[in-house]
Amino acid sequence: MRVPFLDLNAQTAEVRIQLDEAIAEILDNSAFVLGKWGKRLEETLATAHGVKHGIAVNSGTDALKIALQACNIGPGDEVITTAFTFVASVEVIAQLGAKPVFVDIDPATFNIDVEKIEAAITSRTKAIMPIHLFGQLSDIRAIMKIANAHGLTVIEDAAQSLLSHNDEKYAGAFGKAAGISFYVTKNLGAAGDGGLILTNDDEVRERSLSLRIHGMGKERYYYDDLGYTSRMAEIQAAVLCEKWERLADWNRRRVVIANTYIKELEGTPVITPVTTEGNNHTWHQFTVRTDQRDDLMNYLRSKEVDCSIFYPVPLHLHEPYRAYGAGNGSLPVTELVSKQVLSLPVHPHLSDDQVRFAAEQVKEFCAQATATR
Ligand SMILES: Cc1ncc(COP(=O)(O)O)c(C=O)c1O
C-alpha cells in the first residue's frame, strides 16, 4: 500500500469548482493584485487569530522579513532564535544586517528552550523570534515574560502554525508581529507562494503595507523605505480563501491521524512528539525521533511509506550561517535531534488504512531491529 507524504490533487479536488469560478472571475475582471480576495484573506485570518491586522504578501519569507523590518530590526541588532528551522527564519534576519543568535531547543517540542534564552541576551539584543515549529506554539508565555523584562520585541515565526493556539491566544497574537507561510505544502497552501503578516500594531501595519510595495508612501511614486515587490496575487488569495473553508475539517483529520500514530507507536523505542499542556497542535508535521533514523527511513521507503527529514543539518552548520554560530557542538540538543528526526505522512487525505499501514511498518521495523540486536 502506498502512503504518500502529501496529496495535493486530493486537496484541490475538494475545492476545484470554487477555484475554477474564482480564477475565471479574476481573469474576466483583470483584477490581479490588491483586490477583494486579498482583503478577504487578510480580514478572515486576522479575525481567526484574534489579531487586529493581516497583511498579505508574496511568501512566508517576505512576511517575516517585512515584519522584522517594520519592527525596526536592522544592522547591529541581535535576534535570538533557533537553528532547528527552515532556512528562511534565519536568512531574513541576516539579510537585514542583523545577527541571528542561536539558542538550543527543547527536544520534546523542537521549539526554543526558554531556560537558555536569558544567557544569550546581550546589550545588542533587540528581539526574540520564536519558531512555532511543526504546528505547535513555543513556550510563548515564558518568552513574553523574558522579552518584557528585558525590553525586547517578539516577532513570531508562525509559518508552520496557522491556527495553533494555547489556552489563551492564537499564534501571532502574542508578539509585536508574526509571519505565516502559505507555501503549497502548508496546512493552508496556495497554488504557489504566499504569506501573511499578523500584527496588533497600527504602525507595523502601515509600514508593512508600504514595504510590500517598494516602500512607497501615501503618495504614489514617493518612497519612504527600501521595500520589496510583495503584493499577493489575487489568484493566490482566492485559492487560499476557498481552501480556508475546508481547513477546519482538514486540521481535525490531522489530529485524528496524529493521535492514531501516538497510540499505535506506544511501547516502541520510537519517540513520538509531545504536545505541551494547554497547547492545540495543528500537526503540520508528525515528527518522531529514533537513533536508527536512516535505517527506519530506508525501511519505510522500501514499503512505499513516504517520509521526510525536517531538518537534516541545523542552520548554524551551513556555510552562510557559520559566522553566526559557535560551530559544531555549540547546540548539542539541536545537533542530536537533527540526526534523529523523521516526519511521517500526516496529511488529511490519508485513509485510516494508510495510517494504520504506516504505523504497522514502523512497528515492524522496531521488531526487526530489536531481534537483530
Ligand atoms: C519555519 C518557517 N519559516 C519560514 C518559512 C518561509 O515561508 P515561505 O516558504 O512561504 O517563504 C517557512 C516555510 O517553508 C517555514 O517553515
The ligand as an SDF file (V2000), in Angstrom:
LIG
                    3D

 16 16  0  0  0  0  0  0  0  0999 V2000
    9.5200   27.8340    9.9150 C   0  0  0  0  0  0  0  0  0  0  0  0
    9.4190   28.5150    8.5850 C   0  0  0  0  0  0  0  0  0  0  0  0
    9.7500   29.8130    8.4780 N   0  0  0  0  0  0  0  0  0  0  0  0
    9.6510   30.4720    7.3160 C   0  0  0  0  0  0  0  0  0  0  0  0
    9.2020   29.8510    6.1650 C   0  0  0  0  0  0  0  0  0  0  0  0
    9.1770   30.6160    4.8850 C   0  0  0  0  0  0  0  0  0  0  0  0
    7.9590   30.5660    4.2190 O   0  0  0  0  0  0  0  0  0  0  0  0
    7.8660   30.5470    2.6160 P   0  0  0  0  0  0  0  0  0  0  0  0
    8.3750   29.2410    2.1380 O   0  0  0  0  0  0  0  0  0  0  0  0
    6.4100   30.7560    2.3640 O   0  0  0  0  0  0  0  0  0  0  0  0
    8.6780   31.6760    2.1180 O   0  0  0  0  0  0  0  0  0  0  0  0
    8.8240   28.5180    6.2300 C   0  0  0  0  0  0  0  0  0  0  0  0
    8.2760   27.8510    5.0520 C   0  0  0  0  0  0  0  0  0  0  0  0
    8.5920   26.9900    4.4380 O   0  0  0  0  0  0  0  0  0  0  0  0
    8.9470   27.8280    7.4530 C   0  0  0  0  0  0  0  0  0  0  0  0
    8.6280   26.5330    7.5520 O   0  0  0  0  0  0  0  0  0  0  0  0
  1  2  1  0
  2  3  1  0
  2 15  2  0
  3  4  2  0
  4  5  1  0
  5  6  1  0
  5 12  2  0
  6  7  1  0
  7  8  1  0
  8  9  2  0
  8 10  1  0
  8 11  1  0
 12 13  1  0
 12 15  1  0
 13 14  2  0
 15 16  1  0
M  END
$$$$
